[in-house]
Amino acid sequence: MKRKIMQSLTVASLGLILSFTLMTASAQENNNTAKGEMKTSGSEVKRAGTTAGHDMKHGRVVRAGKHFGRHTGRSARHFGRGTKKATKSVVKHVTS
């Protein structure tokens, strides 16, 4: 009986912790501004190196290259979006 109560309390507390953690983690990435896109781009480059290094460590060279390319592409996409947003805001202020 005591074991079941402890298991249910553990599961409930773990569920609460994970739900609150996921809510705060999703609020950290601000992609609405040019600055937010640039930050996301940098984070994606970090992820590219980390995953490639991890895969290389375990001897998965092809997978490392594939993941590095994917993350680099996502980084470039975010950087392009940030540049687009920054250019639009500058043009908007200059013309008005």
Contacts in CASP RR format, 6 or more apart in sequence:
PFRMAT RR
TARGET T0000
AUTHOR 0000-0000-0000
METHOD contacts of the structure
MODEL  1
MKRKIMQSLTVASLGLILSFTLMTASAQENNNTAKGEMKTSGSEVKRAGT
TAGHDMKHGRVVRAGKHFGRHTGRSARHFGRGTKKATKSVVKHVTS
29 36 0 8 1.000
29 39 0 8 1.000
29 40 0 8 1.000
30 36 0 8 1.000
30 39 0 8 1.000
31 37 0 8 1.000
31 40 0 8 1.000
31 78 0 8 1.000
31 81 0 8 1.000
33 85 0 8 1.000
34 82 0 8 1.000
34 83 0 8 1.000
34 85 0 8 1.000
34 86 0 8 1.000
34 89 0 8 1.000
36 82 0 8 1.000
37 78 0 8 1.000
37 79 0 8 1.000
37 80 0 8 1.000
37 81 0 8 1.000
37 82 0 8 1.000
37 85 0 8 1.000
38 78 0 8 1.000
38 79 0 8 1.000
38 82 0 8 1.000
40 78 0 8 1.000
41 75 0 8 1.000
41 76 0 8 1.000
41 78 0 8 1.000
41 79 0 8 1.000
41 80 0 8 1.000
41 82 0 8 1.000
42 75 0 8 1.000
42 78 0 8 1.000
44 71 0 8 1.000
44 72 0 8 1.000
44 73 0 8 1.000
44 74 0 8 1.000
44 75 0 8 1.000
44 78 0 8 1.000
45 71 0 8 1.000
45 72 0 8 1.000
45 75 0 8 1.000
47 71 0 8 1.000
48 67 0 8 1.000
48 68 0 8 1.000
48 69 0 8 1.000
48 70 0 8 1.000
48 71 0 8 1.000
48 72 0 8 1.000
48 75 0 8 1.000
49 68 0 8 1.000
49 71 0 8 1.000
51 64 0 8 1.000
51 67 0 8 1.000
51 68 0 8 1.000
51 71 0 8 1.000
52 64 0 8 1.000
52 65 0 8 1.000
52 67 0 8 1.000
52 68 0 8 1.000
53 64 0 8 1.000
54 64 0 8 1.000
55 61 0 8 1.000
55 63 0 8 1.000
55 64 0 8 1.000
55 65 0 8 1.000
55 67 0 8 1.000
56 64 0 8 1.000
END
